Amino acid sequence: MPRSQLYDSDFYAWTNEQAALLRAGKLSAVDIENIAEEIESMGRTEKRELVSRLRTLLLHIY
């Protein structure tokens, strides 16, 4: 199954495959576009979570 199809149909399997490829040093085989997209998405999610928790903390303080 091509990487883009695996990414769309079984995200968990795709992540395991990409991790194995990275650990094996097979950089030419990794799904660079989708990995970059996922890293950016994780960063946005973490930032939103931090802002939300800070907002909650500030509301409890004041």
Buried (B, 14 or more C-beta within 10 A) or exposed (E): EEBEEBBEEEEEEBBEBBEEBEEEEEEEBBBEEBBEEBEEEEEEEEEEEEEEEEEEEEEEEE
